[in-house]
Amino acid sequence: MIAQPLTVLDHHYQELRDDGEDVIKGLTQIPKTLSPKYFYDDHGSLLFEKICELPEYYPTRTEAWILNEYADEIAKITNCCELIELGSGSSTKTQALLTAYQKIADSCRYLPIDVSGGILKTSVLQLQKKYPDIAIHGLLGTYEQALVHLESNYLQSRMLFFLGSSLGNFNPEECDNFLNQVSHTLQPGDFFLLGIDLQKPKDILEAAYNDSQGVTAAFNLNMLSHLNWRFQGNFDINLFRHQAVYNQIDNQIEMYLHCQKSHWVTLAALDLKVFFAEGESILTEISRKFNLATMAKQMESKELKTVKTWTDEKGWFGLILCQV
Ligand code: AVJ
């Protein structure tokens, strides 16, 4: 049993995380934007777990179905000893993979990586109990920090995985940079498993991001509460409304916080005072919807060769396994 379940990837993590440069930049440009990473304080991570269980939010359950169905096959093809997950959250879906690897490997390591320390620690402690034969060690940090850390701490055959369509938060340029970094970090023979949400009718997508219980609205608004405690802000969340629309040109859900009344907001720790006009919106997230074949092709162009792809009966969600 590992005594210390978490490694903080950056010793100045707390301070660095709190520099808020990107908040200043995002709130002083037109249109205003905020990074989706600000959704995930401990409360936001719990709200996201609730989203995953909503009847309208099909991605989690669809991906979990694919993973449960094909985990043994994935384990058999890859047969690697180190499993690394970017943005692991609660690691709930990952258990299908851990169960499959535990059956075939005598020594296996799982490294979940997340920015949310609370949920990471809880899930590592639970998984250590449930999978005594797998060495489990959490890494607390951003994707960028994780990839740098992994490059200099190479052990042996690896599978890196990035599930839940978190890739959808990146615009095309960020996505390109990310895939380059992944390809560069992995060694020849290593595997990369990617889960992506696929294009589908607008009404299904919009329902998934406008659930009837208002959990997604609370998740979106929580970003402002997070900024309030983190940067001594005075956002009044009652002056903003959640909005999620599907942009059919760019194939992406766009989530906004729509300002209901003109007012000023101060973020004291950032020395920032910002005016919000009535009707103005903050873009808090894009969630791109992909085409499986196009994505596989894009990965091939980064030396990430497709080994196999899987989907569900409806073709709503896809998994791509590739090898460097
Ligand atoms: C975690 C980025 C995959 O885009 O569906 C869920 C986040 N936002 N509901 C997504 C999210 C609103 C989620 N990702």
Residues whose N, C-alpha, C, O or C-beta is under 5 A from the ligand:
A	BS01	AVJ	I51 G164 S165 S166 N169 S287
